[in-house]
Amino acid sequence: MSDLNTLTIADARDALRKGETTSVALTEACLAAIEGAGALGAFVHNTPELALDRAAQADARIQTGEAPAMCGIPLGIKDLFCTEGVPSQAASRILEGFKPEYESTVSQKLRDAGSVMLGKLNMDEFAMGSSNETSFYGNAVNPWRRQNDSADLAPGGSSGGSASAVAADLCLAATGTDTGGSIRQPAAFTGIVGLKPTYGRCSRWGIVAFASSLDQAGPMTKTVRDAAIMMQAMAGHDPKDSTSADIPVPDFEAALSGDIRGKVIGIPKEYRMEGMPAEIETLWAEGTAMLRDAGAEIRDITLPHTKYALPAYYVIAPAEASSNLARYDGVRFGHRAALAAGDGITEMYEKTRAEGFGDEVQRRVMIGTYVLSAGFYDAYYNRARRVRALIKQDFDTVFEAGVDAILTPATPSAAFELGREVSDPVEMYLNDVFTVTVNLAGLPGIAVPTGLNGEGLPLGLQLIGKPWGEADLLNTAYALESAAGFVAKPTAWW
């Protein structure tokens, strides 16, 4: 078999079981692709020896006939996941040189299932960003380009390296994390599938924290079926994580019948925002028609507190970030600034954090500290928490009224040029306008590529499901994917 790195998880799994290829061959194909794709900046810590060793172990396991579905599948792991003995920096200078002595629960589950880690993937520093331009390693670059244009485009953020690597076939799939859209937005920008599970479906243990009540790990894959397969291995209760739900994990792949007859799909009027590009409106209308043609009932719904979601998110997330990032002080691990004679511990903290954190992280820590301060706690943080409760209540009301899933755009535009929005933080924050509500309400959401814009760039739609309803959500996404028939790939320029 040729071009092994272009296979989906499902196709690779079947080929491995039939003896048509080996995990070592798959891994070597991916490693060769990574070697030739330095211009994308997707992989930041390569682990070829480790990958080939695990691939050989996977091949031996497959020979026994009792290997799990993910056995032998080469993956990229976002740099936010702690990986035993491998640098895990969260794309920040302040964690330079940190090599954990332990494995995050999600990456351990994938490792236990026999998957092969190719290396660590680029991301926005501490997952704070929407374009992968805040990384200590430098930018990750979208493998897609506009027609007749060589400008580098953003792969989205914060999981930009994951999205770029999957879209460019450097790995068969990758892990991502989603705090306000950081799986779904980059997936839409790069023409892949990104699933953000229900909060608590996947353990957060061993994932460097940004905003603890919002963060959730999920798969970034080439197809919906692949997302279902990978999600099966990632999900499950973890006693080390107090927010991990102790509920059964269904067979997500078995749920993919594609039959959505009688399902009710909600179309929220609040997502029709002023200034939305016509191509996004058109895509949304076409996606709605596809689901209707597949037998679903389309129902107009209202989520009245949507307009408050972005400001509430940008109070809550920085507040939690300022608390979580207080531990990075140069005392126990990571970067420590050089001190002058006479400097004390206060100067060490100040210099280390000033050197170690980038501009965006410093900005959010300052905002978070401000909204948590004594004079502003009620005015900002507590008010944002009340708004969050109202947003969740909006979704509860809609689902209780019989809606099975909600269809919205995934992003307000196609991928934009690197550098275009980085000077205006508010403009960058607006990229999350369609995704943050899902995190605030703790719901599952998935981005599915459904078309190209006039410049040949991918566009995605988002489906939002009921709590713990990933199986049903994946099936609806599978129906949308089948109807859209999106098969476009970026033309290799890197």
Stockholm file with secondary structure:
# STOCKHOLM 1.0

chainA/1-494         MSDLNTLTIADARDALRKGETTSVALTEACLAAIEGAGALGAFVHNTPELALDRAAQADARIQTGEAPAMCGIPLGIKDLFCTEGVPSQAASRILEGFKPEYESTVSQKLRDAGSVMLGKLNMDEFAMGSSNETSFYGNAVNPWRRQNDSADLAPGGSSGGSASAVAADLCLAATGTDTGGSIRQPAAFTGIVGLKPTYGRCSRWGIVAFASSLDQAGPMTKTVRDAAIMMQAMAGHDPKDSTSADIPVPDFEAALSGDIRGKVIGIPKEYRMEGMPAEIETLWAEGTAMLRDAGAEIRDITLPHTKYALPAYYVIAPAEASSNLARYDGVRFGHRAALAAGDGITEMYEKTRAEGFGDEVQRRVMIGTYVLSAGFYDAYYNRARRVRALIKQDFDTVFEAGVDAILTPATPSAAFELGREVSDPVEMYLNDVFTVTVNLAGLPGIAVPTGLNGEGLPLGLQLIGKPWGEADLLNTAYALESAAGFVAKPTAWW
#=GR chainA/1-494 SS CCCGGGCCHHHHHHHHHHTSSCHHHHHHHHHHHHHTCGGGCCEEEECHHHHHHHHHHHHHHHHTTCCCTTTTCEEEEETTBCBTTBCCCTTCGGGTTCCCSSCCHHHHHHHHTTCEEEEEECCSGGGCCSSSCSCTTCCCCCSCCCTTCCCCBCCCSSSHHHHHHHHTTSSSEEEEEESSSTTHHHHHHHTCEEEECCTTSSCCTTBCCSCTTTCEEEEEESSHHHHHHHHHHHCSCCTTCTTSCCCCCCCTGGGCCCCCTTCEEEEEGGGSCTTCCHHHHHHHHHHHHHHHHTTCEEEEECCTTGGGHHHHHHHHHHHHHHHHGGGCSSSSSSCCCCCCTTCCHHHHHHHHHHHHSCHHHHHHHHHHHHHHSTTTIIIIIIHHHHHHHHHHHHHHHHHHTTCCEEEEESCSSSCCBTTSSTTCHHHHHGGGTTTHHHHHHTCCEEEEEEEECTTSCEEEEEEEECTTCHHHHHHHHHHHHHHHTCCCCCCCCC
#=GC SS_cons         CCCGGGCCHHHHHHHHHHTSSCHHHHHHHHHHHHHTCGGGCCEEEECHHHHHHHHHHHHHHHHTTCCCTTTTCEEEEETTBCBTTBCCCTTCGGGTTCCCSSCCHHHHHHHHTTCEEEEEECCSGGGCCSSSCSCTTCCCCCSCCCTTCCCCBCCCSSSHHHHHHHHTTSSSEEEEEESSSTTHHHHHHHTCEEEECCTTSSCCTTBCCSCTTTCEEEEEESSHHHHHHHHHHHCSCCTTCTTSCCCCCCCTGGGCCCCCTTCEEEEEGGGSCTTCCHHHHHHHHHHHHHHHHTTCEEEEECCTTGGGHHHHHHHHHHHHHHHHGGGCSSSSSSCCCCCCTTCCHHHHHHHHHHHHSCHHHHHHHHHHHHHHSTTTIIIIIIHHHHHHHHHHHHHHHHHHTTCCEEEEESCSSSCCBTTSSTTCHHHHHGGGTTTHHHHHHTCCEEEEEEEECTTSCEEEEEEEECTTCHHHHHHHHHHHHHHHTCCCCCCCCC
//
